């Protein structure tokens, strides 16, 4: 209808144009996202540990 190449071809062409990067294929393409994820995981684990200790102390 619009005479555009298929989506797969456009994606392949765009990926071929990108310069090879260090993090290509990794989970995090941006360092800030990586640090934010690690921080949120650490806060979540700490909150669960503190909550478990509080429940153990108060339930006794």
ABEGO torsion letter per residue (X at the ends): XAGBBBAAAAAAAAAAABBBBAABGBABABAAAAAAAAAAAAAAAAAAAAAAAAAAAAAX
